[in-house]
């Protein structure tokens, strides 16, 4: 006779772990919901990190440059290379000059 109690406990545990893992893989959906339930808004978070804007801008330049370098180096089609250059320039322009870009919209 097979003892199925261990198998059912294992399946319940694995289902709970799978559900938790699926829940945690969506931080774009979970984090705003948790912050909203906690009473924190994105405006409050923006206000708290505005003092560190030059650091974040420098990090974004490094990440954009790395992304652009990898994309231009590994892409074989010229259109994709130009698209990467234009997207990187636009991203940097929007980040570096928020006052100028806010007048566009």
N, C-alpha and C positions, 0 to 999 in steps of 0.2 A: 504494500500500500504506500502511495506517495503522499507525503505531507505537503499540502498545498498552502498552508498558512504562511510559510516563509516566502513562497512565490508571490502571494498576494501582497504581502508587506513590501517586498522588493518592487513590485510593480507600482504600488502607491507611492513609494519613495521616488522611483524613477520618474513618475508622472509629475510629482511636485518639483523635482529638480529641473525637469524639462520645461515646465511652466515658468519657473523662476528664471531660468536661462533665457527663455523667449521674451520674458518681460524686461530683462536687463539688457537685451541686445538692441533695444529701441530707446536710446537716451534722448533722441530728438523729440520723442513723444512723452517719455516718462518724466524727464527732468522739468520741463515747463509745468506739467501737471502737479508735480510734487511742490515746486516753488509757489505755484498759485494757491495750492491748499495751505501752504505755510504762510501765506500773506506777503510773499516777496514778488515784486514785479520786475520786469526787465529794465524798467527805468531806474529802479533803485540799484540794480546791479551795474548798469552803465555809469551811474553817478559814482559808484565806489571804485571803478577802474579807470575813470577818466584821467586821474593823476598819472597813471602809468601808460598813457597813450604813446609816448615816444618809444618805449620799450616794445609795446605790441606792434607798432609800425615797423621797427627794426626787425623784429622776428618775422613779420609778414613779408618784408623785402627779401630776407634770407630764404624763406620758404618759396616765395614766388620765383626767385632766381634759380633755386634748385629744381623746381618743377619745370621751368622754362628750359633750362639746360638739358634735363633728361628728355623732355618732349622733343626738342629740336634735334638732339643727338640721335634718338632712336626712331623717329618718324621718317618714313621714306617718301611720303607724298608731300609736295610743296604746299598744297592747300592746308594741310594739317599744321605744318610749321608756321605758316602765316597766321592761321587762326589762333595758335597758341601765343604768338607774339602779340597779336591784337588784344586777346583776352587778358594777358598779363599786364599790358600797358593800361588797359581800361580799369582793371582791378586796382592797380597801384594809383592811378589817377583818382579814382573814387575814394581811396583811403587817404591819400596824401593831401587832397584839397577838398575837404568836405563842404566848405563855404561856397566854392565855385560850382561844385556838382549839385548842391542843393538848389541852385537857381535853375538848373535844367528841368527838374521835375516840377 
